[in-house]
């Protein structure tokens, strides 16, 4: 059997941080959708430019849809956080690392969860770059 196909043992301290660009984009999107629902006027035009006009338009004209979008996003991030806890338990990771995975997955969703779902691919790509 080829060494590429053989699964490696996952270290108990296995943790990979999400790419910083994905961090910024995910948190900005969560912020904009939530502000569009709760306070459409509160999005800074200096920071977000014309996106703040879009958030204002959607928040004032389609507030219920923004509420649904916010609830779906928050629910999916919460569920993916709990899935990360189960996966960390199954991979036998340390408690501190499990807390890191939970917080990161709670904030960044699938961008973080993908490393726990397919850890062998993540390890393979790290060691073969």
C-alpha positions as CSV (number, residue, x, y, z in Angstrom):
1,X,0.0,0.0,0.0
2,X,1.2,3.5,-0.9
3,X,2.2,5.8,2.0
4,X,-0.2,8.5,0.6
5,X,-3.2,6.2,0.9
6,X,-2.4,5.0,4.4
7,X,-4.2,7.0,7.1
8,X,-1.9,8.7,9.6
9,X,-2.6,8.8,13.3
10,X,-4.1,12.2,14.3
11,X,-2.0,13.9,17.0
12,X,-3.9,14.8,20.2
13,X,-2.9,18.4,19.7
14,X,-4.3,18.7,16.1
15,X,-5.4,22.2,15.4
16,X,-5.5,24.2,12.2
17,X,-6.6,27.8,12.2
18,X,-8.9,29.1,9.5
19,X,-7.3,31.4,6.9
20,X,-7.3,35.0,8.1
21,X,-9.1,36.2,4.9
22,X,-11.9,33.7,5.6
23,X,-12.1,34.9,9.2
24,X,-12.6,38.5,8.2
25,X,-15.1,37.7,5.5
26,X,-17.2,35.4,7.7
27,X,-17.3,37.8,10.6
28,X,-18.1,40.8,8.4
29,X,-20.9,38.8,6.7
30,X,-22.4,37.7,10.1
31,X,-22.2,41.3,11.3
32,X,-23.8,42.8,8.2
33,X,-26.7,40.3,8.1
34,X,-27.3,40.7,11.9
35,X,-27.2,44.5,11.6
36,X,-29.5,44.4,8.6
37,X,-32.1,42.7,10.7
38,X,-31.6,44.6,14.0
39,X,-30.4,48.1,13.1
40,X,-30.1,48.8,9.3
41,X,-29.0,52.4,9.9
42,X,-26.1,51.3,12.1
43,X,-23.8,50.0,9.4
44,X,-20.9,52.5,8.8
45,X,-20.7,53.9,5.3
46,X,-17.1,54.8,5.8
47,X,-16.1,51.2,6.5
48,X,-18.5,49.3,4.2
49,X,-19.2,51.9,1.5
50,X,-22.1,50.8,-0.9
51,X,-22.6,47.6,1.0
52,X,-24.1,49.7,3.8
53,X,-26.7,51.0,1.3
54,X,-27.6,47.4,0.4
55,X,-27.8,46.4,4.1
56,X,-30.0,49.5,4.7
57,X,-32.3,48.6,1.7
58,X,-32.6,45.0,2.7
59,X,-33.0,45.7,6.4
60,X,-35.8,48.3,5.9
61,X,-37.7,46.6,3.0
62,X,-37.2,42.9,3.8
63,X,-36.6,42.9,7.6
64,X,-38.3,39.5,8.1
65,X,-36.1,37.9,5.5
66,X,-33.0,39.3,7.2
67,X,-34.3,37.9,10.5
68,X,-34.7,34.5,8.9
69,X,-31.2,34.7,7.4
70,X,-29.7,35.7,10.7
71,X,-31.4,32.9,12.6
72,X,-30.4,30.3,9.9
73,X,-26.7,31.5,10.0
74,X,-26.6,31.5,13.8
75,X,-28.2,28.1,14.1
76,X,-25.9,26.6,11.5
77,X,-22.9,28.0,13.3
78,X,-24.1,26.7,16.6
79,X,-24.8,23.2,15.2
80,X,-21.4,23.1,13.5
81,X,-19.9,24.0,16.9
82,X,-21.5,21.0,18.5
83,X,-20.5,18.8,15.6
84,X,-16.9,19.9,16.2
85,X,-17.3,18.8,19.9
86,X,-18.4,15.3,18.8
87,X,-15.6,15.0,16.2
88,X,-13.0,16.1,18.7
89,X,-14.2,13.5,21.1
90,X,-14.1,10.8,18.4
91,X,-10.6,11.9,17.4
92,X,-9.5,11.8,21.0
93,X,-8.2,15.3,21.1
94,X,-7.1,17.2,24.2
95,X,-9.7,19.2,26.1
96,X,-7.9,22.6,25.5
97,X,-7.7,21.8,21.8
98,X,-11.4,20.8,21.8
99,X,-12.3,24.2,23.3
100,X,-10.3,25.9,20.5
101,X,-12.0,23.9,17.8
102,X,-15.4,24.7,19.4
103,X,-14.8,28.4,19.5
104,X,-13.3,28.6,16.0
105,X,-16.1,26.5,14.5
106,X,-18.8,28.5,16.4
107,X,-17.4,31.7,14.8
108,X,-16.3,30.5,11.4
109,X,-18.6,27.6,10.6
110,X,-17.7,25.1,7.9
111,X,-14.4,26.9,7.1
112,X,-13.2,25.4,10.4
113,X,-15.3,22.2,10.5
114,X,-13.8,20.9,7.2
115,X,-10.5,20.3,8.9
116,X,-12.2,18.1,11.5
117,X,-14.4,16.3,9.0
118,X,-11.4,15.3,6.8
119,X,-8.3,15.5,9.1
120,X,-6.2,13.2,6.9
121,X,-6.4,15.6,3.9
122,X,-5.5,18.5,6.1
123,X,-2.5,16.7,7.6
124,X,-1.4,15.5,4.1
125,X,-1.6,19.0,2.7
126,X,0.4,20.5,5.6
127,X,3.2,18.0,5.4
128,X,3.4,18.0,1.6
129,X,3.6,21.7,0.8
